[in-house]
């Protein structure tokens, strides 16, 4: 199939979209699942963008907003994606139950795919939903936006855009307590029946961002208040029903070798310029003031 050449109008769309973001407040609230982001969003009074009335308050745009297919509960996520897809690719995306932005991957496999002027904007190795997050931010009328995600990949879709990047870190005892409470709520409240999380999955997210250190870190790069040992964490993980093999795997990936005191800090590979680390406190209240302080400085 002939390669689609992006016309000037499409380049103009990208340029104008980024240009129009300069007057907005955009915050990336990054953190593992169950770190406490939902509590922070509630504190801000933020609402999902698709429920927002008016453009004055904080709205949340999350990758989960664009999850699912046209069957059952995923229908709304698919519809949100389709609205942002190029008209050429919408019928294909709906029929294939896949994100339209990844149509280029199918084309490279020799599949017969309609022309999609946007497909070259997909960044290989990223979550396709992040392209839709960025498009909603660029095209929507929102003035104050929080991006809720478990990583920083969305920043690659917003080059040149000023984004306040808050990395929310919940110490492991608090994190696992949050997971426990979340799963209990999912069992008891039908409105949250799909909100449960596997402990191993959350810990996998955690080890992507953090590592253990034998020295107490500065608060800007780690958690100087929570002391951890291998034996204490082994007991904690056992309480949350991790197997021995899973426990050893997590401890090894964190770099906790012996039973000496350890602290947690952000991995150097994840510690990029502009990141602002906020540690969740045991009362799960003080960290909200820190977030308020970051937002007020802008």
KOLTORDREN-357572 format. One line per field, with one value per residue: residue number from 0; x, y, z of N, C-alpha, C, O, CB in turn; residue in one letter. Coordinates in steps of 0.1 Angstrom, whole numbers. Each point is the difference from the previous one (the first is absolute). Glycine has a CB too. Layout:
N
nr [NUM ...]
n.c1 [X ...]
n.c2 [Y ...]
n.c3 [Z ...]
ca.c1 [X ...]
ca.c2 [Y ...]
ca.c3 [Z ...]
c.c1 [X ...]
c.c2 [Y ...]
c.c3 [Z ...]
o.c1 [X ...]
o.c2 [Y ...]
o.c3 [Z ...]
cb.c1 [X ...]
cb.c2 [Y ...]
cb.c3 [Z ...]
rest [A ...]
END
This chain:
298
nr [0 1 2 3 4 5 6 7 8 9 10 11 12 13 14 15 16 17 18 19 20 21 22 23 24 25 26 27 28 29 30 31 32 33 34 35 36 37 38 39 40 41 42 43 44 45 46 47 48 49 50 51 52 53 54 55 56 57 58 59 60 61 62 63 64 65 66 67 68 69 70 71 72 73 74 75 76 77 78 79 80 81 82 83 84 85 86 87 88 89 90 91 92 93 94 95 96 97 98 99 100 101 102 103 104 105 106 107 108 109 110 111 112 113 114 115 116 117 118 119 120 121 122 123 124 125 126 127 128 129 130 131 132 133 134 135 136 137 138 139 140 141 142 143 144 145 146 147 148 149 150 151 152 153 154 155 156 157 158 159 160 161 162 163 164 165 166 167 168 169 170 171 172 173 174 175 176 177 178 179 180 181 182 183 184 185 186 187 188 189 190 191 192 193 194 195 196 197 198 199 200 201 202 203 204 205 206 207 208 209 210 211 212 213 214 215 216 217 218 219 220 221 222 223 224 225 226 227 228 229 230 231 232 233 234 235 236 237 238 239 240 241 242 243 244 245 246 247 248 249 250 251 252 253 254 255 256 257 258 259 260 261 262 263 264 265 266 267 268 269 270 271 272 273 274 275 276 277 278 279 280 281 282 283 284 285 286 287 288 289 290 291 292 293 294 295 296 297]
n.c1 [8 15 19 -29 21 -9 -20 18 -24 21 20 -26 -8 28 -1 -27 7 25 -14 -22 23 8 -27 5 9 14 -1 17 -21 30 -15 5 -29 -4 16 -30 -11 -27 10 8 -29 -15 19 -9 -33 14 -30 14 10 -28 -10 9 -29 23 26 -3 13 26 -11 13 13 -1 17 -30 -11 9 -13 -14 -2 -25 0 -17 6 12 -27 17 28 -12 -11 29 13 -21 6 30 -5 10 -33 22 -7 -34 -2 27 -9 -27 15 22 -19 26 -1 -13 30 4 -9 33 -4 -18 22 23 -19 -1 -27 -12 9 -24 26 6 7 7 21 24 -14 9 26 5 -10 -31 -21 -9 -9 24 -17 -24 17 7 -30 -11 23 -7 -32 -5 -11 25 6 11 13 2 17 -18 32 7 20 9 -19 -12 31 -3 -27 17 29 -1 -18 14 -5 1 19 -20 24 -30 28 -28 29 -4 -20 -16 0 -15 -22 -9 -5 -20 -19 -3 -11 -23 -13 -2 -19 -20 -7 -19 19 26 -12 28 16 15 29 8 12 13 -10 13 29 1 -3 24 21 -7 12 23 30 -3 17 18 -12 -26 -9 6 -30 11 0 -24 -22 24 -27 9 26 -7 13 -1 -19 -20 -5 -6 -24 -11 -3 -15 -23 -5 -1 35 0 22 -1 -12 23 24 -12 0 29 13 -14 11 31 -13 33 -10 -23 15 -23 -12 -5 -19 22 -21 14 24 -24 -20 21 -16 14 -25 2 -18 12 -31 16 -33 7 -5 -22 1 8 29 -7 -23 24 17 -23 -3 30 -2 -24 15 26 -21]
n.c2 [-12 23 3 13 23 7 18 21 -13 -17 24 17 -22 2 31 2 -22 16 28 -9 -8 33 0 -32 2 -26 -14 -24 -8 -19 -22 -29 -1 18 31 9 3 -1 20 22 1 7 25 12 -2 -25 -3 -25 26 -15 19 30 14 19 -2 5 -29 -11 -11 -26 2 -32 -11 -5 20 -26 -30 -14 -13 15 -21 18 23 5 19 23 -9 1 29 11 -12 13 30 -4 -16 21 1 -22 -15 2 -26 -11 5 -17 -26 -3 4 25 28 9 -1 -31 12 -2 -30 -7 13 -20 -25 11 16 9 28 18 15 -1 34 -17 -23 22 4 -32 10 -32 -6 13 -18 0 16 21 6 7 18 19 4 10 22 11 3 12 28 -14 31 -27 -28 -17 -14 -21 -13 -23 25 27 -16 30 11 -14 20 29 4 27 -8 19 -33 16 -29 -3 -26 -5 -14 -16 -2 -28 9 17 -22 -20 21 6 -31 -3 22 -12 -28 12 16 -25 -14 25 12 -19 27 -22 -27 12 9 -31 11 -32 11 -5 28 17 -13 7 30 -3 -9 25 19 -15 -9 -7 26 -20 32 8 4 29 -3 0 -33 -13 0 20 -19 -31 -13 -21 -23 -17 -2 23 -13 -30 12 16 -25 -18 21 -4 -36 5 -32 1 10 28 5 -4 21 25 -4 0 28 15 -10 -20 -15 0 1 31 16 -5 31 -10 17 3 -28 23 -10 23 27 16 27 2 -22 19 -30 6 -22 -8 16 -29 22 -11 35 6 -6 24 20 -11 7 29 5 -8 20 26 -2 6]
n.c3 [0 -19 27 9 -14 32 -23 10 16 17 6 10 21 14 2 15 22 11 0 21 24 5 18 15 30 -18 32 -17 27 -9 19 -7 -11 27 -4 13 -34 15 22 -22 -13 27 4 -28 9 -21 -13 -15 -18 2 28 -13 6 -20 -14 35 6 -5 -30 13 -31 15 -24 11 -24 -20 17 -24 -25 -5 27 23 10 -31 -7 14 -13 -29 4 7 -27 -18 9 -12 -29 -21 -2 -8 27 5 -16 12 29 -3 -12 23 28 -9 13 -29 13 -14 -33 3 11 -25 -19 10 -7 -34 15 -28 22 -15 -9 33 -13 28 -13 5 31 6 19 -14 31 5 14 -34 27 -9 -27 19 20 -24 -11 28 1 -29 4 31 -1 21 10 13 -18 29 -27 22 -10 19 -16 -2 -26 3 -4 -30 -5 9 -24 19 29 24 9 31 -5 29 -1 18 16 12 20 -16 23 -21 -22 18 12 -30 -5 25 -10 -29 9 20 -23 -19 22 4 -30 -23 -1 -1 -21 -13 31 1 -2 -5 30 -29 -11 24 -4 -31 8 21 -21 -22 24 16 -1 30 5 19 0 16 -34 7 12 -31 0 22 17 18 12 -9 20 -25 20 -26 26 -9 -28 11 17 -25 -18 22 2 -32 0 -7 -6 20 -30 7 22 -20 -21 20 10 -28 -8 27 -8 27 -2 29 15 -10 9 -31 -1 -23 -18 -23 -11 -2 -20 15 2 -28 9 21 25 21 16 11 23 -3 29 10 -9 -32 9 -10 -31 0 7 -25 -20 11 -6 -31 -5 12 -22 -25]
ca.c1 [-8 7 3 -8 8 -8 -1 3 -10 2 11 -5 -8 9 7 -10 -4 10 1 -12 1 9 -7 -7 7 -1 8 0 1 6 2 -6 -14 -3 10 -7 -4 -14 -2 5 -9 -12 3 0 -13 1 -10 4 -3 -13 -11 2 -9 8 14 7 6 9 -5 9 0 8 1 -12 -12 0 2 -12 -6 -14 -9 -2 4 11 -6 2 14 2 -6 8 11 -5 -2 13 6 -3 -12 3 4 -10 -7 10 3 -12 -2 11 0 14 2 3 13 10 -2 12 6 -7 4 13 -2 -5 -15 -7 -5 -3 9 -2 10 6 7 15 1 1 14 2 4 -9 -14 -7 -10 6 -2 -14 1 6 -9 -11 5 2 -12 -11 0 3 11 8 -1 8 2 1 5 10 13 2 1 -8 8 6 -10 -2 13 -1 -11 4 -7 5 0 0 1 -5 6 -5 9 -5 -11 -12 -5 -7 -13 -9 -4 -9 -13 -6 -6 -11 -11 -4 -9 -12 -7 -1 5 14 3 11 11 10 14 9 11 12 -1 3 14 8 0 9 15 4 3 8 10 5 13 5 1 -13 0 -7 -14 -3 2 -4 -8 10 -7 -4 11 -4 9 -5 -9 -13 -8 -4 -12 -11 -5 -7 -14 -8 -2 10 8 14 8 -3 6 14 1 -2 11 12 0 2 14 1 8 1 -10 4 -10 -1 -10 -4 2 -3 11 6 -6 -13 1 2 -2 -14 -8 -2 -4 -8 -2 -12 2 -8 -14 -5 -6 10 5 -9 5 12 -5 -5 11 6 -9 -1 12 0]
ca.c2 [12 12 6 13 11 9 13 12 2 -9 6 12 -5 -3 13 9 -7 2 14 4 -6 8 8 -9 -7 -14 -7 -14 -7 -13 -9 -14 -2 0 9 10 10 3 8 13 5 4 12 11 1 -3 -9 -5 11 -3 3 14 10 12 -1 8 -8 -10 -12 -11 -7 -12 -10 -10 6 -4 -14 -8 -1 3 -10 1 12 7 7 14 2 -1 12 12 -1 2 14 6 -6 6 -7 -11 -13 -4 -13 -11 -2 -6 -14 -8 1 4 15 4 6 -11 -6 -2 -12 -9 3 -6 -15 -4 0 10 9 13 11 6 10 2 -12 2 7 -10 -3 -14 -3 7 -4 7 9 13 10 5 9 12 6 6 12 10 4 3 14 0 10 -6 -14 -10 -12 -11 -12 -7 3 13 -1 10 11 -2 4 15 6 15 5 1 -9 -2 -15 -4 -14 -3 -13 -6 -10 -13 -4 8 -5 -13 3 6 -11 -8 8 1 -13 -2 8 -6 -11 4 10 -3 12 -2 -14 -2 8 -8 0 -10 5 -2 10 13 0 0 15 7 -2 7 14 1 -9 1 7 -2 13 8 9 13 -1 3 -12 -12 0 -2 -2 -14 -9 -14 -11 -11 -9 7 0 -14 -2 8 -6 -12 5 3 -12 -2 -12 2 3 13 9 0 7 14 5 1 11 13 0 -3 -12 -5 5 14 11 5 10 0 12 -1 -5 11 0 6 13 10 14 5 -9 5 -12 2 -12 -1 -2 -11 4 2 13 10 0 8 14 1 1 14 9 -1 7 15 7 2]
ca.c3 [0 -1 13 1 3 9 -6 9 10 12 8 6 12 11 5 6 13 10 2 8 14 8 11 9 10 -3 10 -1 13 -3 12 -1 4 15 8 7 -10 1 12 -4 -10 7 8 -9 -6 -15 -5 -13 -10 -6 9 4 -5 -1 -1 10 10 -4 -6 -1 -12 4 -11 2 -7 -14 0 -4 -14 -1 7 14 7 -8 -11 2 -3 -14 -6 3 -9 -14 -2 -2 -12 -13 -6 -9 6 10 -3 2 15 6 -4 5 14 4 -1 -14 -1 -2 -13 -7 3 -9 -14 -1 -1 -13 0 -8 10 -6 3 13 1 13 5 3 13 10 4 3 13 9 1 -10 6 4 -11 2 12 -5 -9 7 6 -10 -7 9 5 14 4 11 -4 7 -7 9 -6 8 -5 -6 -15 -6 -3 -14 -9 3 0 0 8 14 9 13 1 14 2 13 5 12 6 -2 9 -3 -13 1 7 -9 -9 8 2 -13 -3 9 -6 -12 3 7 -6 -14 -8 -1 -2 -9 5 7 -6 5 7 -8 -11 5 4 -13 -4 10 -3 -12 3 12 4 14 2 14 6 1 -12 1 -2 -14 -9 7 13 11 12 2 1 -4 0 -8 8 3 -13 -3 8 -6 -13 3 5 -12 -8 -11 2 4 -12 -4 9 -3 -13 3 8 -9 -10 7 4 14 0 14 10 5 -3 -13 -3 -14 -8 -14 -8 -7 -14 0 6 -11 4 2 8 14 8 11 7 8 15 6 2 -14 -1 -1 -14 -7 1 -9 -14 -1 -1 -13 -10 3 -4 -15]
c.c1 [9 1 -8 10 -8 -1 3 -10 2 12 -5 -8 9 6 -10 -4 10 0 -11 1 8 -7 -7 9 -1 10 -1 2 3 2 -6 -14 0 10 -7 -4 -14 -4 5 -10 -13 3 0 -14 0 -10 5 -5 -13 -12 0 -11 7 15 8 7 10 -7 11 -1 9 0 -11 -12 -1 2 -13 -4 -15 -10 0 6 11 -5 3 15 3 -6 8 12 -5 -2 13 8 -3 -12 3 1 -11 -7 10 2 -12 -1 11 2 14 0 3 14 11 -2 12 7 -6 5 14 0 -7 -16 -5 -7 -3 10 -3 11 7 9 14 2 1 15 1 5 -8 -14 -8 -11 6 -1 -13 0 5 -9 -11 5 2 -13 -11 1 5 12 9 -1 10 0 3 5 10 14 2 0 -8 8 6 -10 -3 13 -2 -11 4 -10 6 -1 2 1 -4 5 -7 10 -7 -11 -13 -6 -8 -12 -10 -6 -11 -14 -7 -7 -12 -12 -5 -10 -13 -9 -1 5 15 4 12 13 10 14 7 12 13 1 5 15 9 1 10 15 4 5 11 10 3 14 5 2 -13 0 -6 -14 -4 2 -4 -7 10 -6 -3 12 -5 11 -6 -10 -13 -8 -5 -13 -12 -6 -7 -14 -9 0 9 7 14 8 -3 6 15 2 -1 12 13 -1 1 15 2 6 0 -11 3 -12 1 -10 -3 2 -4 12 6 -5 -13 0 4 -1 -15 -8 0 -5 -8 -2 -13 3 -10 -15 -7 -7 10 5 -9 5 12 -4 -6 11 7 -9 -1 12 0 -6]
c.c2 [13 7 14 11 10 14 11 2 -8 5 12 -3 -3 12 8 -7 2 15 5 -5 9 7 -10 -5 -15 -7 -15 -6 -14 -8 -14 0 -1 9 11 11 4 9 14 7 5 12 13 3 -3 -10 -6 10 -3 2 15 9 13 -3 6 -9 -9 -11 -11 -7 -12 -10 -10 5 -6 -15 -7 0 2 -10 3 13 8 9 15 4 0 13 12 0 3 15 7 -6 8 -7 -12 -14 -4 -13 -12 -2 -7 -15 -9 0 3 15 4 5 -10 -6 -2 -13 -11 1 -7 -15 -4 0 12 10 14 10 7 11 2 -11 1 7 -10 -3 -14 -2 7 -6 8 10 13 10 6 10 13 8 7 13 11 6 5 14 2 10 -6 -15 -8 -12 -11 -12 -6 2 13 0 11 12 0 5 15 7 15 5 0 -8 -2 -15 -3 -15 -3 -14 -4 -10 -14 -4 8 -5 -13 1 6 -11 -8 7 1 -13 -3 8 -6 -12 4 10 -2 11 -1 -14 -4 8 -7 0 -12 6 -1 10 13 1 -1 15 7 -2 6 14 1 -11 2 6 -3 13 8 10 14 -1 3 -12 -13 2 -2 -4 -15 -9 -14 -10 -12 -9 7 0 -14 -3 8 -6 -13 3 3 -11 -1 -13 3 4 14 11 2 9 15 5 1 11 14 1 -1 -13 -6 6 13 10 5 11 -1 13 -3 -5 12 0 6 14 10 14 4 -9 6 -12 4 -14 0 -3 -10 5 2 14 11 2 9 15 2 2 14 10 1 7 15 7 3 14]
c.c3 [0 13 0 4 8 -7 10 10 13 8 7 12 12 6 8 14 11 4 10 15 9 11 10 11 -2 10 -3 14 -2 13 -2 3 16 8 7 -10 1 12 -3 -10 6 8 -9 -6 -15 -4 -14 -11 -6 9 3 -6 0 0 11 10 -6 -7 -1 -14 3 -12 1 -7 -14 -1 -5 -14 1 7 15 6 -7 -11 1 -3 -14 -7 2 -10 -14 -3 -3 -12 -13 -6 -9 7 10 -3 2 14 7 -3 6 15 5 -2 -14 -2 -3 -14 -8 2 -8 -14 -3 -1 -13 0 -8 10 -7 4 13 1 13 4 3 13 11 2 4 14 11 1 -10 6 3 -12 1 12 -5 -9 7 7 -10 -6 9 5 14 3 11 -1 9 -9 11 -6 9 -5 -6 -15 -7 -4 -14 -10 2 0 -1 8 15 8 13 3 15 0 14 5 13 6 0 11 -3 -13 1 8 -9 -10 7 1 -13 -4 9 -5 -12 2 6 -7 -15 -9 -2 -2 -9 5 8 -7 6 6 -8 -11 5 4 -13 -5 9 -4 -13 3 11 3 15 1 14 7 0 -11 4 -3 -15 -9 7 13 11 14 3 -1 -3 1 -8 8 2 -13 -3 8 -6 -12 3 5 -11 -11 -12 3 4 -13 -5 10 -3 -13 3 8 -8 -10 7 4 15 2 14 8 6 -3 -14 -1 -15 -7 -14 -8 -9 -15 -1 5 -11 5 1 9 15 8 12 7 8 14 6 2 -14 -2 -3 -15 -9 0 -9 -14 -2 -2 -14 -10 2 -5 -15 -3]
o.c1 [10 -9 1 8 -10 11 1 3 -3 -1 4 0 -4 1 3 -3 -4 2 2 -8 0 6 -7 12 -11 11 -10 9 -8 3 -8 -6 8 1 5 -4 -4 -8 -7 -2 -6 -9 -3 -2 -9 -3 7 -11 -7 -11 -9 -4 3 4 13 11 3 -10 12 -11 12 -8 -5 -9 -11 5 -11 6 -5 -12 10 -3 3 8 4 2 7 6 1 5 7 2 0 10 -10 -1 -8 -3 1 -1 -5 1 2 -4 -3 8 5 -8 10 5 10 6 1 7 7 2 3 9 -3 -5 6 -10 8 7 -12 12 11 7 6 12 4 8 -6 9 1 -4 0 -3 -8 -1 -2 -8 -6 -1 -4 -8 -3 -1 -8 10 0 10 12 -11 11 -10 9 -7 4 9 -9 4 3 -3 3 4 -9 3 -8 -2 6 -12 12 -11 11 -9 6 -3 0 2 -13 -10 -11 -12 -11 -10 -12 -12 -10 -10 -13 -11 -10 -12 -12 -9 -11 -12 10 3 5 11 5 9 9 0 -1 6 8 11 8 7 11 11 8 8 12 8 7 -1 -2 8 -9 2 -8 9 -6 -4 -11 -6 1 -5 4 7 -3 6 -10 12 -12 -10 -10 -13 -11 -9 -11 -12 -10 -10 -12 -3 -4 3 5 9 9 5 5 10 8 5 8 10 5 4 10 -7 -3 -9 -5 -9 11 -10 7 -2 0 11 -8 -1 -5 -10 12 -6 -8 -11 10 -12 4 -6 -3 8 -10 -9 -12 -10 -2 3 4 -2 2 5 2 -1 3 5 -2 0 8 0]
o.c2 [0 1 8 -2 5 6 -2 4 5 0 3 7 4 1 5 7 3 3 8 4 -2 3 5 0 -5 3 -6 3 -8 6 -1 9 -6 -2 5 11 11 9 10 12 10 9 11 11 5 -9 7 5 10 -2 5 -2 5 -12 2 5 -1 -5 4 -3 2 0 -5 -8 1 -5 6 7 4 2 2 11 11 7 7 10 9 5 9 10 8 4 10 6 7 -12 -9 -10 -11 -9 -10 -12 -8 -8 -11 -7 -5 6 -6 -1 3 -10 -9 -5 -10 -9 -5 -6 -12 -4 11 -4 4 -1 3 -3 5 1 -7 1 3 -2 -5 7 -3 -7 12 10 10 12 12 10 11 12 11 10 12 12 8 7 11 1 4 -5 4 -6 1 -6 5 -7 9 10 3 8 10 3 6 7 6 13 -10 2 -3 -6 2 -7 4 -10 8 -10 -1 -5 -6 -1 -1 -7 -4 0 -4 -6 -1 0 -6 -5 1 -2 -7 1 -1 -3 7 -4 -10 2 6 2 -3 9 9 5 7 10 6 4 9 9 0 6 10 -11 11 -1 -1 0 -2 9 2 -9 -4 0 -11 11 -12 -2 -4 -1 -5 4 0 -4 -7 -2 -1 -6 -5 0 -3 -7 -2 3 -6 -4 11 9 8 10 11 7 8 11 10 7 9 11 5 -11 -12 6 3 -4 2 1 -6 11 -11 4 9 11 4 8 3 2 -4 5 4 -3 9 -9 10 -9 -3 -8 2 1 9 10 5 7 11 8 7 9 10 7 7 12 7 3]
o.c3 [7 7 -9 10 -4 -2 12 12 10 12 12 10 11 12 11 9 11 12 8 8 12 11 9 -1 0 1 -3 7 -4 11 -9 7 6 12 10 5 -1 -2 4 2 -3 1 4 -6 -7 8 -7 1 -4 -5 7 -11 11 0 -1 5 -12 5 0 -4 3 -8 -10 -3 -6 -10 1 -9 10 -1 7 -6 3 -6 -10 -6 -5 -9 -9 -5 -7 -11 -7 -4 0 2 -1 -5 6 9 5 5 9 8 3 6 10 -7 -5 -10 -5 -3 -8 -9 -5 -8 -10 -6 -2 -10 -1 5 -9 10 3 4 1 11 9 4 12 -9 10 5 12 -10 1 -6 1 3 -3 0 3 0 -3 1 3 -2 -4 -2 5 -7 0 2 1 -3 7 -9 10 5 1 -6 -12 -9 -6 -12 -7 9 -7 1 4 0 1 0 6 -5 9 -6 10 -7 0 -4 1 -2 -6 -2 1 -3 -5 -1 -1 -5 -5 0 -3 -8 -1 3 -7 -12 -9 3 2 -8 5 -12 12 -5 -1 -3 -7 -2 1 -4 -4 1 -3 -7 0 -5 5 -9 9 12 -10 -1 10 -9 -4 -12 -6 2 3 9 11 -11 6 -2 -2 -6 0 1 -6 -5 0 -2 -7 -3 1 -11 -10 12 -2 1 -3 -5 0 -1 -6 -4 2 -2 -6 3 5 -1 2 -5 11 -8 -6 8 -8 6 -5 2 -4 -6 -10 -2 -2 11 -9 4 5 -2 8 -6 7 3 -7 -1 0 -6 -8 -5 -10 -9 -5 -7 -10 -8 -5 -9 -10 -3 -5 -12]
cb.c1 [-29 2 22 -29 24 -3 -18 8 -13 -8 13 0 -13 4 12 -5 -8 11 8 -5 -2 8 4 -27 8 -16 5 1 -9 9 8 28 -14 -10 12 16 22 4 10 26 16 2 17 25 4 28 -26 9 31 24 10 29 -24 -22 -16 -28 -23 26 -29 10 -16 2 30 19 13 4 27 -13 24 18 -5 4 -9 6 -22 -21 -1 -7 -23 -12 3 -13 -19 -9 8 25 -3 15 23 -2 -10 10 13 -8 -7 3 -24 19 -3 -29 -17 -5 -23 -5 -2 -22 -17 0 2 26 -6 7 5 -31 16 -22 -24 -28 -23 -8 -16 -30 9 -5 21 18 2 7 -3 17 16 -2 10 23 10 -3 15 23 14 -10 -19 -18 -28 9 -18 5 0 -12 -7 -27 11 10 -1 -17 2 10 -1 -24 18 12 -23 22 -20 4 -1 -5 12 -18 22 -26 24 32 28 21 31 32 25 25 33 30 23 29 33 27 22 31 31 25 -3 -22 -24 -8 -30 -25 -25 -19 1 -14 -19 -12 -26 -31 -17 -19 -32 -26 -14 -25 -30 -19 11 -23 4 9 32 -10 4 25 8 13 18 25 -25 6 -6 -29 23 -28 22 32 30 24 25 33 25 24 29 32 23 7 -19 0 -20 -11 -10 -27 -22 -6 -18 -30 -18 -8 -20 -28 -6 -13 17 34 -1 34 -10 17 1 -15 19 -28 -3 21 18 0 -6 -2 30 13 -4 8 16 -6 28 -21 18 29 19 8 -15 4 6 -17 -11 8 -7 -18 0 6 -11 -14 4 -2]
cb.c2 [-13 1 -19 -10 -8 -19 -7 6 0 -19 -12 4 -13 -23 -5 2 -20 -22 -5 -4 -20 0 14 -7 24 1 23 -2 24 4 21 -18 -6 -21 -10 -16 -20 -31 -30 -20 -25 -33 -25 -17 12 14 6 -29 -7 -14 -28 -2 -18 24 -3 12 3 11 10 -1 18 3 8 1 20 27 -4 -3 -20 9 -19 -35 -22 -26 -24 -9 -19 -30 -19 -10 -26 -26 -11 -1 -30 19 32 26 17 33 22 18 29 31 20 12 -11 -28 7 7 15 5 20 29 17 9 27 25 11 -8 -22 -12 -16 -4 0 -18 6 11 -6 0 16 -8 29 -11 -1 28 -18 -29 -30 -23 -26 -31 -30 -23 -28 -32 -26 -24 -24 -30 -8 -25 14 26 2 15 10 15 5 -10 -33 -5 -27 -16 -8 -22 -29 -12 -26 -13 1 21 -10 29 -5 27 -6 25 -3 14 18 -1 1 21 12 -5 7 22 3 -3 14 17 -2 1 19 9 -7 -5 17 -12 7 23 7 -6 12 -16 28 -25 -15 -30 -20 -8 -18 -27 -10 -13 -21 -19 -4 23 -13 -18 19 -21 2 -13 -21 20 11 23 24 -21 3 19 27 7 19 7 8 4 -3 17 21 -1 1 21 13 -4 11 21 6 28 -23 -25 -31 -19 -18 -30 -28 -14 -20 -32 -24 -12 9 25 20 -9 -27 -1 5 -23 22 -28 19 14 -32 -13 -25 -31 -13 -19 9 5 -24 28 -21 30 -12 1 27 -1 9 -26 -16 -15 -28 -23 -10 -23 -31 -16 -14 -29 -29 -17 -19 -27]
cb.c3 [5 -31 11 -3 -16 23 -28 -31 -29 -25 -28 -32 -27 -23 -31 -32 -25 -21 -31 -29 -22 -31 -26 -18 16 -26 20 -30 14 -31 23 -1 -28 -15 -27 16 -13 -9 11 2 -14 1 11 0 24 -7 19 7 0 -10 2 14 -2 12 -23 -7 26 14 -13 29 -19 32 11 25 20 4 18 31 -17 -20 -24 7 18 11 8 23 26 10 13 29 21 12 23 29 11 -6 2 -9 -8 -5 -21 -26 -10 -9 -25 -27 -8 0 29 8 21 27 8 10 28 23 10 18 27 6 24 -25 27 -9 -28 7 -18 -5 -21 -29 -20 3 -3 -29 -21 6 23 -9 9 12 -12 -10 13 2 -14 3 14 -3 -14 9 -20 8 -5 13 -25 26 -28 22 -33 1 -6 26 15 21 31 20 7 4 -4 -23 -21 -3 -21 8 -29 13 -26 1 -21 -1 14 -6 16 14 -5 0 20 4 -7 14 19 -2 -3 19 13 -3 5 17 24 18 17 12 2 -11 -5 22 -15 -13 23 8 -5 11 20 -2 -4 17 16 -5 -7 14 -29 15 -26 -19 4 26 -25 3 28 16 -4 -12 -14 -21 -13 1 10 -14 24 -7 11 16 -2 1 21 11 -5 9 20 16 18 -16 -14 18 -3 -4 18 12 -7 4 18 5 -8 6 -25 6 -21 3 -7 5 30 -17 27 0 20 0 4 21 7 6 24 -27 -2 -26 -20 -6 -16 -4 -5 -23 8 13 22 4 24 29 14 14 29 23 9 22 30 15 10 23 23 8]
rest [X X X X X X X X X X X X X X X X X X X X X X X X X X X X X X X X X X X X X X X X X X X X X X X X X X X X X X X X X X X X X X X X X X X X X X X X X X X X X X X X X X X X X X X X X X X X X X X X X X X X X X X X X X X X X X X X X X X X X X X X X X X X X X X X X X X X X X X X X X X X X X X X X X X X X X X X X X X X X X X X X X X X X X X X X X X X X X X X X X X X X X X X X X X X X X X X X X X X X X X X X X X X X X X X X X X X X X X X X X X X X X X X X X X X X X X X X X X X X X X X X X X X X X X X X X X X X X X X X X X X X X X X X X X X X X X X X X X X X X X X X X X X X X X X X X X X X X X X X X]
END
